[in-house]
Amino acid sequence: MRQLQLNRTSQALTTLQAAALASWLGFAAMLLAARAPASTGRLAGWWCMPGMTSTPRGGAGPLASALAGMPMWCVMVLAMTVPSAIPAAGHVSLNSLRPRAGRAVAEFVLVFLALWIAFGLLAMSALALLPALPRYLPLAACLLLASAWELTAVKRHAIDRCHRGSPLPPSGPRATLGVARFAWLNGSACIASCWPAMLAMLLVPSSRLAWALGLTALMSYEKLTRKPRTASRRAAGLLAAAAAGVALALLV
């Protein structure tokens, strides 16, 4: 029976990995499709996600502008955050009763992604209120913030929470609530840990796919390694180097 449960867990995680891969392909396709002529009426603005409408000065409010960018954000979040959440999803599958293991993983992923979608909506609405800035300056500042964030106590606490499991009730409504609670704890810890890196993705002016791959590798390394605090110090150095490189590009 234990082997059967392990097989079901493996199937659920394989499905999740396939969904993440499909999201990467969809993300790349959406980036290519977003390279449309200006005559389409969709304006990228100085920071906007591809597909977003114009800034408030062009007639669209912050919330409307953010909502227009949500399809791209949702696909990007699924591609970038789910790979590092697979161990947590495995915990859910392994600790749920066999008949509801797949459903429990789906519940976990839905709550986890809902938290990131809410974060994206707030972040894009806030950015839409900012005045226009030099092309690379916001990205350099955000990467520097991300580097400093890696060394804070809040970051250390968040990355520790990402590695914690949670007891899950076996069945009934309590099981659903238990999975939702664990997803909330894990997802909120993920946001507290990675929000500057994901915010940087909103500020990337070009080569967005390459940046997404690099930041995903960095976030996954931190969350999956057995020495997360050592990984955070290394990540701080890499992010500071990236900020310096972007600042140099700004000067050039």
Buried (B, 14 or more C-beta within 10 A) or exposed (E): EEEEBEEBBEBBBEBBBEEBEEBBEBBBEBBEEBEEEEEEEBBBBBBBBBBBBBBEEEEBBBEBBBBBBBBBBBBBBBBBBBBBBBBBBBBBBBBBEEEBBBBBBBBBBEBBBBBBBEBBBEBBBEBBEEEEEEBBBBBBBBBBBBBBBBEEEEBBEBBEBBBEBBEBBEEEEEBBEBBBBBBBBBBBBBBBBBBBBBBBBBBBBEEBBEBBBBBBEBBBBBBBBEEBBEBBEBBBEBBBEBBBEBBEBEEE
